[in-house]
Amino acid sequence: MRLFSLVLVSLLALPVPGVAADLPEIKARGQLIAATSGNLPPVTYLNDKNELIGYDIEVGRFIARHLGVKLDIVRLDWKGILPGLQTGRFDAVFSNVNVTPERKEIFDYSIPYSRSAVVVVARDSVRDVNGPSDLKGRNVGAISGGMDGEIPAKAIEKEHGAFKSFKGYAGYAEMFADMAIGRIDAAVAPDTAAANFIKDRPGVARLVGKPYVVRYVGVPMQKNSPQLKEKVDEAIRLMRKDGLLDRWAKQYFGIDNFSAQLIDQVP
């Protein structure tokens, strides 16, 4: 029997509980309702069989098994995910959500299960872009509203000078497709997504310079979900101990010893 189901529904169709759903309610209903964008390869995306896969999806499935419930995943645009979690439409999010001080005020976070190194990806034919300081006067793209996309891109622009243009995207597929045909010269993105694109489309783009910033990625949950957080943290520690995070990082990111780059506390 499948351990999760892909639920294509709108936000309005989801139930809105009056208070945060903690572990007893989740176990009683028999399912962990989670959200993901489904268009951020290699952490969450659809394969050629229209199945939802990726590093974050592997993590979500394991956590649900550890809780002893099914995983029901709601796919929707990134811009609706955190507001939906805040209003109680889901219990958790598996979509490469960076831990930030502002978000910790709103959500409970697990310990990190991943990390996001924000890098510049330049179109291979654009040879004079070699890092963040070279994006002035360029056509730049990034994930709209993303802490590893638009937000650091705007910080780079403020620090180093105005872009010629900026375009925000809902997912990596659209952004890298635009790069491939020359609509943007460079993108600001996590190294995991960039490496996946470069592997799949050799000769189109390259990573340039050092990471602009490195952030940790955790599972955000509704505020005041202490029992759920404790169990999710326990599952992440098990995945690290058993080598699963390293296995999935190698499979999806091509990165070795990934779990050694993580910490055992919420940053």
Summary of the structure (lengths in Angstrom):
residues: 267
radius of gyration: 18.3
end to end distance: 36.8
largest distance: 57.6
contacts: 927
relative contact order: 0.19
helix: 37%
strand: 26%
